[in-house]
Amino acid sequence: LPSPVEAQGYRTPLVLPGLYSVRPNITANMWSSPSSSFSLPPATGVPTSPTQPKQTFDGATEGATAPTHAELTEKLRLACERCSSSSDACIAFVAKMSDVGSHTSISAETGGVVGLCRVFSGTLKKGATIEVLEPRYNPLIPDEYRVTLTINQLYIMQGPDFSPIDRVPAGHICCVGGLQDHVIKSATLSSYVECPSFTPLAVTTPIVRIAVRPKSATDLPPLLEGLKKLNRVDPQVELELANDGRSQILCVCGEVHAQRCLRDLTETFAQVEIEADPPSVAVRETIVPPGEGPPQQVGSEEKEHIGRTCDITLQALPLPEGICKCVEENKEAYNLMHAMEKGALSDEMREASTPMIEKFIEDLKAQFEECKWGAYWDKAWVFSEKLPNLLLNCCKNFCSEECCTPFAQRYKQSAPLDQSTTYKATKALKQGFERLCAKGPLCQEPLSGVCFVIHDVQFHEEPEEAETVLVEKTEEELEKEALEKKKEQVEEEVDAKYAKKREETSKQRLTVEENEAMLQKVLNTSARPESFLWGLGDVMADACMAAFADQPRRLVEPVFECHIMLSGEAGRIYGIVHERRGEVMDDVLVEGTDMQHLTCQIPAAASFGLADELRKRLAGASQCQLRFSHWQVLEQDPFWVPSTEDEKEEFGEEGQASSENVAADLIARVCACKRLITKQKLDAEKLKYSVAL
C-alpha cells in the first residue's frame, strides 16, 4: 500500500469533493467515481465566510486581511493533498463510532463509544478546540450542522488496549473520545469552518426489516437508548418507527447482520429482553403493461378524479426500462439537478456541475428517442427525487412558461421571488406527486418506474355546505363522539351531492384564462389559502393513486447473489435453490479439488435460513455467501383470484388451495412489520423462514 503522503494526492478529490467545487477546472474523476456520493445540504445564498478570531493559516498575521472563501478552500486542499502535519489546518475524518466494551479501562471516560479517526492534515492535539461537522454541513452556512468541541480524550490503539496520547500527526489513525453525543455514524473534524465535510462511506442499502419491542413495557426507554447507540456505531443500520408507536423497525442488510444487531442490543447496548417479529424485506411498487392487447399509449386510458378543490384527469403508464436505467446510472447528476432546482448550490458549484448535468440530459433525451417517447420529452415535468418516476404535463388549460417549464430546462432557473398564484398551485401538485411516490398505495413502499400523465386540471370553489359543517357550533349537551359522527355523515352526504353535480358539468371545460381566474378567485376568497393548497396536493395524490390502481400492479423485490462452495455432487443444491424461487447462474468445478462453486440468484425474501438448510441437508459440506445484486419485478399479481371454474377447481375459491400468492404474502409481511391495518392475516406456515434469535 502507498504511504499516506503519496496516496492523499489522488484520494483527496474522492473523499473531499467540496474542496474542488470552487475551482473552475474541476476534474471529472471527482464526480464520476463510484465511491463518491456527495451529500447536498439545503443551502441557499452565499453569505460571507466567517473565520475564527486569533486563528492564522500558514503564517498569516492576526491583523492581516481575512482571505476569501475560495482562497481558504484552496489552501485547505493543498494541506490535505500534501498530508502536511506542520499546517495549522487540522482536518480529520471520523469513519465510524466503535463500541469499546465494558471490560476496557476507558469505557467509563468515553461512555463506551469512541470515534475511529484518520488525520488528513495538521496535528490533532489533546485540549485543542475543534469543529465537528456533520455530513450535511455546508461551509456557506456555517451555523448549521456544526458543533464546537474540545478534544479531551485521545487514544492510539495497540491490540486490545487503548493508550492515551497527546497528539496525532497527519497520516495516522487514532481514537477520539467524547463524540458519542455529537456524531452519528461519521463526521468531519476541522479547525476551520471553511472546510467541507467528507464524503460518507459507501454502504449497502438496508433491505431487511425487523420490528423489535421490549418484553416489558417498562424496558422501552432502555431499548430506545440502545437503538440510538446501535445506530451510531453501525453505519449500515437504519431505524424507523412503526405505526403502533411501540415497536421500532430495525433496518439491516441481511440475516447475519440482523442476528448480530439483535445480539448486540440484548447483551451490550440495551441489556433488556426484546421480542423480534419475523423479518420482512423492503420492496418497491410499480405497474406493468397489460398482458393482452397492444401497449398503452399516452392518452389511451384517462381517469378523472373529482376532488373538493379541483378535478384532475390522469393516466398511469409504466416508465420504459431504458429511461429508468439511465436515471439509476446517473444518480449523482440526477441529485445535483434537484439540488440546483431548490437553490441548494452556490454559484461556483452550479458552474462546476453544469457539464455533468448537461451530459446526463443528453443521455436521457437519447433514451426517450430510443424508447419512442421523443414526442413527450418537452412535456417531462417532474422526476421524483429518489427513484425514477415521471410526471408528464399534457394539460392544455393549465400551463405557463413560468410554472410548467420542462424538467430538462428548469434546473437552470431559480424560484421566482414574487411567486404567482399559478406557481403555488403547480408546487402543490408536485408535492402531491412526490408524496405518493414516497409511499405507494399497496404497502406504503416507494414507487419505481411509474409515469403519470396529467391531461386536464379544472379548479372550482369548495361547497359552502362543507365549510358550514366544519364551523358549525352544536349544543353543549351533545357528546363529542356523537358530534364527530354527525359531522362525518353530513360531510359524506355533501361530498356525494357535490360529486354528482361535478359529474353533470364535467364536460364544460374551462379555458386557460378561465381556469387561472377561478384559481385566483378561490385563493382570494378562501379563509385559509395554505389549507387549500395542501388540499390541492391531497387531490393530486388521490388522483395518482386512482390511476395507479387501474393498472396491473406489481412488486419489485430485491435479489441476492449467492455464492456456494461445496464438496461432492451439486444435485441437491439445485433443488434447494429452486424451492426458494432462485436460479443457478453458473456451476464451476474448482481445478485440482473436488470443490464446486455455484453462483445463484435468490430473492431476498426467500433467503432467510438458507445457510442452516444447506448445512443440514449437505451434512456441513457447504458454505454460502450472500450479497445484494439487483431489483427485479415479481410477475405474480398480488390481487389475483380464480375467476373461471377450472381455476376455482384447481386453486380453490380464494386461490390458496394448492399454491400461495408470493406477492400478497410479501405485502402482508411488510404491512405487519409497519403495523399497517390490513384485512389479510398471516399464515403461520408462510413464516417458516425466520431469523434465528
N, C-alpha and C positions, 0 to 999 in steps of 0.2 A: 504494500500500500504506500502511496506517496505521503510525504510529510505534510503537516498542516500548512506550512509556508507555501509549498508547491500546489497543494490541492485547492486552497481557498481562492486562488486566482480564477479558476473556472467554475467553482462551486457557488461563489457568491451571487452571480446573476440568477442562479436557480433557487436559492434559498432566501435571498433578499431582493426580489424584483423591484421593490419600491425605491431602492437606491438608484435605479436606472430609468425610472419613469420620467424624470425631468430632463433626461439627455435627449437631444434631437435625433441622434443616430442610434436608436435603441436596437439591440441585437434581436434577431429572430429566435435564437435559442431560448431566450428568457421566457417567451410566450408559448412556444411550441413544445417545450419539454413535457414528457408525460408526468413527471413528478411535480410539475408546477400547478398549484390550484389556488391562485391569488384570490384572497378574500377581499370583497369590496364593501367598505363601510358606508353607511348612509350619510355622506358628506355633502355639504352644499356651500358654495362660496370659497374664496381663497383669502382667509384672514392673514394678517401679518404674523410671521413666525416668531414667537417669543423665545428668548434664550434665558437660561438661568443666570442670575447675578453671580459675580465672582467666579465665573467658570470660563476658562480660556481654552483655546484649541490650537495645538501645535505652536505654542509660544506667543499667542496673541496677548496683548496687554489688556488690563482691565478697562482702561478708559478708551480703548480703540473703538472705532465704529463697528456696530454689530454686522456680521456678514449676512448676506441674503440667504433665503432658504435653499436656493439652488447651490450656492457656494458651500454651505454646510453639508448638504447631501453629497456633494462631490468629494469632500474631504472624508466623510464617513465611509464612502465607497472605497477610497484608496486605503484607508486604515484596515478595512476588512480584507481587501484583496491581498495586502502585504502581510497580514497576520501580525501586525505591529503591536508588541507588548509595551512599547515605550509611549504610545499615544495616550493622551488623556481621555480619549473617547472609548469608554468601556462598553462593549457590546457582547452579549451572551444570549444563548438560546436555551430555554428550559424545555427539553424534548418531552419529558413526561414526569409525572409525580409518582414516586415509588414508596411503597409501604416498607418500613424498616423492621416491623415486627415489635413485639413486646419484650423480646429477650435481649435486645441491644441496649447499650449504655446510653444512647442518645434519644431513646424513644420519649422520655419524659420532657426533654428540652424541645424537641421538634414536633411533638404531638403525634408521633408515629409515622409522619409523612415527610419526605424530603424531595426536593426537585433535582432531577438529574440534568446537569447543565454543562454546556460546551462554550468556552470563551473564544470569541472570534477576533476581538481586538481589545487593546488595553490590558489592564490588570484588575481583576475582581478582588477587592480588598475587604477585610473584615472591618466593620464600623463605617463603611462608605455609604453614602446616600445614593440610591439607585431608583430609576423609574421602571415600574413593572407595567408592560404594555400588553394588552390582550390582542388576540389575532385580528379583531375588528378595528384596532386602533388606526386612526388616520392622523398623520403629522399636521395636516392642515387644520384639524380641530383638536388641539392638544388637551382640552379639558374633558374629553370623553374617553372611556375605556382605559384609564391610566390611574395608577396608584403610586405614590412616593413611599419608599420603604428604606429602612436602614438594615444593612446586612450584619447580623449579629451571630449567625451560625454558618460556618463554612467548613466543609469536611472534604477529605480525599479518601476514596475507597481503597482499602487494602485487604483483599479477600473478603471475609465476612465482617470485618471491622471497619469502623469509620473513624479516621484520625482527624482531630481538629487541625486547621491550618489557617494562617493569617492572610495569605494572598495566593492567587492563582493567575499566572500569566496567560497570554493568548496561546491557543493551540492545545490547551489541556482540558480535561474533563474533571468535574468536581460535583459535589452535592451541596445544595443551599437549603438551610432550614428556615422556618418561619414564613413559608409561602402558602401554607395549607388554607389560609383564609382569603387568599387573593388570586390564586392560579387554579384554573380548571383545565386539565389535560396538558396544555402547553402555554408558553408565554415568552416574551422578549424582555431581557434586562438591558437597560441602556442608561448612560449618564446624560444623554441629550434627548430632549423631547422631539427633536427633528428626525430621529431615527424611525424608520418604518418598522412594522412588525414582520417577523419571519413567516415564511410560508408554512402552514400547518403540515404535519406529517400526513402522507397519503396512506389512508387506512381503508380496509374493506367496509363497504356499507353494511350495517347490521340488517339481516333479513329474517332472523328468528326472534320471536317474541314469546315471553313467558310472563304471565300475571302472577305476582307474588303478594302475599299478605301475611301478617303475623297470626299465629295460632290464637294468641290472646290479644284482645283489643288494647290492653294497656301497654303492649310492646310496640305500638305503632310509632311513637316518637323515636325510639332507638333504631327501628327499621329505616325510617326516613333519613336519619343521620348516617346510617351505614350505607344506604344507597347513594347519598351525596359523596361519601368518601370513595366508594367504588367508581362512581362516575368521574371523580377527579383523578384517580390513579390509572384507570384503564381508558386509553384513547378510543377503543372500539366499542364502548358501551354507550347506549343512549337510554334515556328514561322518558316515560310517558305516564300520564295519569288516566286510569280507566274511568268510565262514565259513572260508576257507582261511588267514586270518591274515596274508596277504602283500599282498593287494590292498585298496586303500582306495576306498570308494564316494563319489563326489563328487555331491552333490545340488544341482542348479541349476534355473533357471526355464525355460530353453529352449535352442534350438540355438545362437543367437548368444551367449547368456550362457555356454554351455559352451565355445565356441571362445575367448572372451576369457579364461576361467578357465584353460584349458589353456595358452594362450599366456603368461599371467602366471606360471604355475607353471614353465614351461620357461625363460623369459627373466629373470624377476625374483626370485621367491620361493625356488624350489628350485634352479634353474640346473643341472638334470640332465636327461638324456634319459629320457622316460617313454613307456610304452605305454598306450593307451586302448582299451577294448573298445567295440564298437558300443553306442549309447545304448539305454536302456530307460526306460519311464515308470512312475510309481507308479500302482498300481491298488488297487481295493478288492474284497473278496469278499462275495457276497450270494447269496440264493436267491430264486426266483421261483415263483409259483403254477404248478401243473401245467397243461399246455396243454389237456387234455381233462378233462371232468367238472366238478362243482361246486367252488367254492372250499373250501379246507380250513378246518375249524373246530377250536377248541381241544378236545382230547380225541379227535379223529377218528383220528389215527395216532400211537400211542405206541410208544416203543422202550425196552426195558430194557437197561441196561448193567450187567453183573456185574463188580464190582471186588474187589480184595483187602480193602478196608476197608468198603465199603458197596455196595449195589445202588441205582442211580438210574434211574427211569423218566422219560424226557424226550421232548419233541416240539419240532421246529423249524418255525417259521412265518415267512412274510415279514411284516415290520412294515409297516402301512399307510403310504402315501406322505404322507398328511396329518400323521401323528404325526412322521415324520422331518423334514418341512419345518418344523413348529413348533419342534422342538428346534434345528434349524440357525439359525432366525431369532432365537432367544432364547439364543444361545450364552453371553452374559455371565451371565444369570441361572442358566443350566444349570451353569456353572463355579462360581458362588457357592454353589449348593446343595451341590455335592460338597465345597467347601472348608468350608462350615458344618458338614457332617456329620462331617468329620475334626477339627473344632475348630480350624481354622486362622485363624479370625477373632476379633477382640476383641469385647467386648460392644457397643461403640459401632458397629462395622462390621456386626455382626449386626442391630442395630436399624435401621441406615440402609438395609440391603439387603433387609430383610423385605418392604416393599411391592412391590418389583420382582419378588421371587420369588413372592409370592402371585398377582400378575397373570399370571406365566408358568404357574403351576399351573392357574389358571382357564382360560387359553387351551388348555393341554394337555388338560384334562378335557373341554373343548368338542370338541376334535378326537377324543378317544376316543368321545364320543357320536356325532359325525358319521360316524365310520368303523364304527359299530355294534360298538364294543368297550367300551361303557359298563359292561357286566357285569364286566369284568376290571379296572376302574380301581382298586378296593381290593386287587387281587392284584398290582399292579405293584410288584415288589420292588426291583429294581436296574436302573438305567440305566448303561451303560458310560460311562467318563469322557470319551472323546474323540469318538466317533461314536455316532449313535443306534442302540443295540442294547438290547433289553429282556429282562429275566428275570422271568417271571411265576411266582408261587408258588401253585400249586393243590394243594399237598400237604396231606393231611388228617392224616397220622400224624407229622408233624414240623413243628410250628408253635407259636409262643408270642408273646404280645404284646410281650415284651421284645426278642426277636431278629428276628421276622418282621414288623416294622412296615412298612406300605407306604411307597413312596418319597416320596409327597407329604406324609407326616407325619413322616418320620424326620429331616428336616433341622432340626426344632425340638428334637430330643433330642441328647444328647451320649453318648459311650461310657460305659457304667457302670464305676465304679471297681472293683467286685467282679464280674469277668467270670465268668459261669457257663459250664458245660460246653457247653450248647446255643449260647451266644453264640460261643464259639470255633469250634464246628463250622460255624455259619452264616457266619462270617467266612471260613473256609477254602473253603466253597462259592462265596462271592462272588469270592474271589481266583482260583479255577479258571475261573470265567466270564470274569473280566477278562483272564486270560492268553490264552484262546482268542480273545477279541475283539481283542486287540492283535496276534496273529499267527495268521492263519487257516490252514486245512489245505492250501489249494491251492498257495500260494507264499509263505507267511508274511507276507501283507499284511493290514491290519486289516479286520475285518468291518464291514459297514454295512447297516442296515435289516433285521436279523435278530432274531426273537423266539424265545426258548427258554422252554418251559413245563415246570416240574417237577410231575410227577403223583404221584411216590412216592419215598421215601427209606427204605432198610432198612439199618441198621447191623448188623454182625456181627463176630465175632472173626476175626483172621487165622489161617490154618492153621499148626499147630505145625511141620509139616514144612518150611515155608518159612523159619521162623526158625532151625530146626536147620541148614538149608543155609547160612545166612548166617554162623553162628558155628562151623561145623564145622572142625576142625583136621585137616589132611592130613599125610601123611608128607613128610619133608624132601626125599626123592629125587624127588618129583614136580615136574615143571617147572611154572612159573607159567602158561604158556599152556594146558597140558592141564588144570590145575586150574580155570581160568576157564571152559573149555569144559564141563567136567563140571558145574560149578555151574549154568551156564545150562541145560544139558539137564535136570538134576533139577528146577530151578525151573519149567521149561516143563511137565514131567510133573505137578508138584504143582498148578500153575495149572489145567491141563486137568482133573485129577481134582476139584479144588475147584469149578471152574465147573460141572461136570456135577452135582455134589452140590447146588449152589445152584439150578440149574435145576429139580431134582426137588422142592425145597422152596420154590420161589419163590411158590407160591400161598398159603402160610401167612404172611399179612401181620401185622406187629406193630401193636399199638395205640400211641397217643401215649406213654402211660406206659411200656410195654414198650420202645419204641424209645429213649426217653431213658435208661432204666435200662441198656440194652445199651451205649449210648454212654458212659455214666459208668463202666461196668464195664471197657470196653475201654481207656479212658484211664487208669484206676487201675491196671490190670494191665500196661499197656504199659511196656516199659523206656525207650522214647523217645517221649513224648507229642507232642513237636514234629514228629517224623518222621511220626507217624500223621496229624496234622492236615495236614501238607504232602502226604502221600499222598492224603488226602481231597480236596484241591484238584486233584490229578492225575486222580483218578477223575472229578471233575466236568468237567474239561477234556476228558477222553476221551469222556465221555457226550455232551457238547455236540458234539464232533467227529463222533461216530457219527450223531447225529440230523441234523446238518448234511449229512452225506454221503448221507442217504436222500432229500433233496430235490433238485429241479433246481438245480444250482449255476451261477452266472454271475459274470462280472467286471463291475465298474463302472470305466470308463475316463474320464480327463479329456478335455475337448473345448476346443479353441482357437477363439476368434472371429477370423476372418481378414478384414482389410480390404485390398482390391486396387484399385489405381489403374492404369488402362491407357488407352492411346490406340488407337483403331481398334475393330474388332469384338471382341466378348467370347465368340464361339462356342467358341474353343479353351479358354477358361478353364473352361467347364462340363465339358469332357472331363477336364481335369487334376484338377478338384475331385472328380468322381465316381470317378476311378481311385483316389483316396485315401479313399474311403468318406465323402466330405464332401457337403455340401448348400449350395446357393446360396440365401440367405435374401432378398437384396434386390439389385436391379440398377438404378442411378440414373445418368442422364446429367447430367454437370455442366453447368449452364446457361452458355452463351456459349463453351464449349470443345468439343473433340472427345474429352474425357476421360470415362471411365466409372468409377463407384465401385461395386464389388461387395462385399457383405457375405456371408461364408460361415462355416460351422461345419465344422471338420475335426478328427477325433480327433488327440490329441497324438502318438500312436504313429505316425501316418501323415504327420506334418507335417515330418519331417526331410528336408532337401534341397528343400523347396518353392520357396524363393526362387531357387535355382540353376536349377531346372527351368523356372520362369517366364521367367527371363532368356534361357535357351537357346531355348525354343520360341516366344517372342514377340520375339526379337531385341532384348532390353533395353528394350522399350517398356512395362514394367510394374514396379511395386514393391508389396510386400506388408508388412503389419504383423500380428503375431500377439500375442494376449493371452489369458489363461485366461478361460474363460466359465463352465463348469459341469461336473458329473459326469453321465454317463448310462450306463445298463445296456447292455452288449453282449449282444444277444439270442442270439448263437451259443453253442451248447453246447460247452464245451472238450473233452468226453469223447464226442462223437458219433462213431459208426462206422456204416457201412452195415449194415443188417440184412436188407433184402429183396433179391431177385435183381435187380430193376430198379435199386436204389441201388448195388449192387455193380458192375453193368454200367456205370453212368454214372460213378461216383466211384472205382471200384477197391475192392480188398479193405480198404484202410486209409483210404479216403476222401480220398486225396491225388492222384488221377489228374488231375482237371481243375479242382479248386478247393482252396484252402488253408483250414485252420481258423485263423481270426484269433485266436480266444480261446486256443487251445492254443499258438499262436506267442507271444502275449503272456506266458503263463505260463512258457514255455521261456526267453524273454528275461530275465524277472525272476529266475528261478532261476539262469540263467547269470551274471547280474550279481552276485547274492548268493553265488555258488559253492555252491548247494544241490545235493545229489545227486538226480538225476532219471534216468529211463530214456529220456527223449526226447533226440534230438540235433538241433541246429540245422542247417537247410539254408542253404547259402551264398546261394542266390537270395533267401531271405526277408530277408536283411540288406542289401538294396541301398540302403535309406535309412539313411545313417550320417552322423555328424558329420565334416566335412572337417577334418583336422588339418594 
